[in-house]
Amino acid sequence: MNARARIGLIVLVVIAVAMGWNLGRQGKIEGIAIGFVSTFSGGSAAIGQDMKDAFELALDGMGRKMGGQVITVVYEDDAQDPAVGLQKTQRLVQQEHAKFVTGFIWSNVLLASAPAAVDNNVFLVSANAGPAELAGAQCKANFFSTSWQNDQTPMAMGDVLNRTGVKNLYVLAPNYAAGKNMITGLQRGFKGTVVATDLTQFPEQLDFSAELAKIRAANPEAVWVFFPGNYGTQFFTQYAAAGLLGKIPLYSTFSIDALNLQQIGPLVTGSRFTQSWAADLDNPANAKFVADFRAKFGRTPSFYAAQAYDSALLIRSAVEAVKGDVTNMDAVRAALRKAAFPSVRGGFKFGQNHLPIQNFYLNEVVKGTDGKFASKVVETVYRDNVDPYAGDCPMHW
Amino acid sequence: MTAALLAEQLLNGAQLGVLLFLIAAGLTLVFGVMDFVNVAHGSLYMLGAYFAVTLVGRTGSFPLGVALAVAATVVVAVTVERLLLRHLYRRSHLEQVLGTFGLVMIANEAVRIVWGPAGLTLAPPHALAGQVSLPFGIEYPAYRLILLVAGVAVAVLLAGFGRTRAGMRIRAAATDATTLQALGVNVGALATGVFALGAALAGLAGGLAAPIVSVKVGMGESILILTFVVIVVGGVGSVRGAFLAALAVGLIDTLGRAYLPDVLRHVTNDAAASALGPAISAVLIYVAMAALLAARPQGLFTRGQ
């Protein structure tokens, strides 16, 4: 072997070693990407922003690292459109190489987007939407939730309505996956008669004049609605403008939240609603979350924010358990199932279908001495409630 | 299904109709007079609504705030027309659509930058927060009634305006702009005037609609589709046609939402009826439009009539 060939060989070896060393390092220096799909534009942008703020707060609290890995979060706007949600989820999975995708306010967006993640070895943690389809027979090994199944919260409200003595009820919700689940859930709990069910056009309908006229004509004992976010703001305002407020009691689920409460407060003072989390839930994790959130953003977090915060903590608990090596999906899944994190709800555990088993509380809107509106927990409606679809899920672990 | 409920639903439908008319009147005039397809007309409606939220808040007066919002919308519209749109008048319809579609995107992004991505709300004036008692025992929200009255008033004013000299010139331009120019009328200035009038109506619609819809980025596009239905059904260039078509579209939409689920309940079960009702009522308008166009391809009224 002549001198030139020897030098060439040495150079080749050096390059090979250097490449191998780099390859070995890659898993350690690249960090983990998390995709976050929510609504950041249009009438529901405030919800997405609240979720993002809470997620960022959680990340800051953990030094933006999980299991020694640097975390990069890529936020994507679904524009409240299932097609856009799917496209953004695909982008997060294929181009950003996200290991986890979270967020998701809307059930129809989640249903369209979920396969792009869960069928491609990416974990999806819903921080709000809980469609029945992902909870029962079609449950997914890579799908988790830090919220609830859609039926549960209205079901608890139905039980409360029975005790309140409501015998007949006029029911309204938007015509999409969650709206239908919510009505099904309400009727699981409510034992009286539903005199009429109106499904409104979704997402475009914000003018409820035709429905309000029908309510007045039907003159039911009470009205129950599911109108999340700005749909709730519009409905309560128009209900009052139509002169129905105070005449026909109005009950709701997921329609009053910390984001619209100051605005519609005067219309809903004394109103009662069910929820699996409340800002005044008494546990250390929640006290810290609410205090930190208020200190940083100057407002009370909504339930959307609380669930997004829990989603960050859940993901961290799993990444820490596998010491930052998220390549083994089975190990990560096993760690996620343990839900070993300090949830703002107090205890937290998953059912067979990877949806939380949790309490549901009755809350009441009150006006504080500072003139601001708040909600306070009145009682616990359900303890350790398992959603009604969990039994159909064939997963066993 | 009582007469009082039907009457109230007719009022609701008419109220949606006059709102559509305010937007459609401007669009159909611009289309008719300048042969110009302005996809960005919905953006003027959006701007009117955003200006109204800001200006009502600043002035503390609803009528003054909305009036200023209309003026602000006109200023923006005329500026854009002078600088940009008039260069598109002689281009093909496709180029006009492309150009104004670009404006839609610019308008949406500009609004997002100025007012933020979250939707805004505007409370109706305090004096109109209650209800008005009408015959048949109807308790109708006062604000919606005022909106209905304002819309009809604008329609009457426009009808009167059509008989003035300026109105006559506009109708003449819609029929034959070249001859009008030859007769010594400054058609360019007339075009700017028509555009400003259209913008004022769209801005007014935005300001008046702000309390009953959520003011948000992209609100112009969803209403623009309905508006195009209105002007196609009414006949391009015809304000009278736009008024009748807007009322028809408003009534079909509202009555469809109100009664279709009940009608469907006679042929299918409850759950299917309440799910199908809103879905079918959403397409009802387009079905009606298709049926009308099959019978009368030129719409209810033809240009210049």
Chai-1 contact restraints between the chains, C-beta under 6 A:
chainA,res_idxA,chainB,res_idxB,connection_type,confidence,min_distance_angstrom,max_distance_angstrom,comment,restraint_id
A,F40,B,P117,contact,1.0,0.0,6.0,A-B,restraint_1
A,S41,B,P117,contact,1.0,0.0,6.0,A-B,restraint_2
A,S41,B,V217,contact,1.0,0.0,6.0,A-B,restraint_3
A,G42,B,K216,contact,1.0,0.0,6.0,A-B,restraint_4
A,G43,B,G119,contact,1.0,0.0,6.0,A-B,restraint_5
A,G43,B,S214,contact,1.0,0.0,6.0,A-B,restraint_6
A,G43,B,K216,contact,1.0,0.0,6.0,A-B,restraint_7
A,A45,B,P117,contact,1.0,0.0,6.0,A-B,restraint_8
A,A45,B,A118,contact,1.0,0.0,6.0,A-B,restraint_9
A,A46,B,A118,contact,1.0,0.0,6.0,A-B,restraint_10
A,N175,B,P278,contact,1.0,0.0,6.0,A-B,restraint_11
A,T197,B,S274,contact,1.0,0.0,6.0,A-B,restraint_12
A,L199,B,S274,contact,1.0,0.0,6.0,A-B,restraint_13
A,L199,B,P278,contact,1.0,0.0,6.0,A-B,restraint_14
A,Q201,B,P278,contact,1.0,0.0,6.0,A-B,restraint_15
A,Q201,B,A282,contact,1.0,0.0,6.0,A-B,restraint_16
A,E204,B,S222,contact,1.0,0.0,6.0,A-B,restraint_17
A,L206,B,V213,contact,1.0,0.0,6.0,A-B,restraint_18
A,L206,B,S214,contact,1.0,0.0,6.0,A-B,restraint_19
A,D207,B,I212,contact,1.0,0.0,6.0,A-B,restraint_20
A,S209,B,N12,contact,1.0,0.0,6.0,A-B,restraint_21
A,A210,B,Q9,contact,1.0,0.0,6.0,A-B,restraint_22
A,A210,B,N12,contact,1.0,0.0,6.0,A-B,restraint_23
A,A210,B,T254,contact,1.0,0.0,6.0,A-B,restraint_24
A,A210,B,R257,contact,1.0,0.0,6.0,A-B,restraint_25
A,A210,B,A258,contact,1.0,0.0,6.0,A-B,restraint_26
A,A213,B,E8,contact,1.0,0.0,6.0,A-B,restraint_27
A,A213,B,Q9,contact,1.0,0.0,6.0,A-B,restraint_28
A,A217,B,L5,contact,1.0,0.0,6.0,A-B,restraint_29
A,N230,B,G119,contact,1.0,0.0,6.0,A-B,restraint_30
A,N230,B,S214,contact,1.0,0.0,6.0,A-B,restraint_31
A,A241,B,P141,contact,1.0,0.0,6.0,A-B,restraint_32
A,A242,B,P141,contact,1.0,0.0,6.0,A-B,restraint_33
A,G243,B,Q131,contact,1.0,0.0,6.0,A-B,restraint_34
A,G243,B,E139,contact,1.0,0.0,6.0,A-B,restraint_35
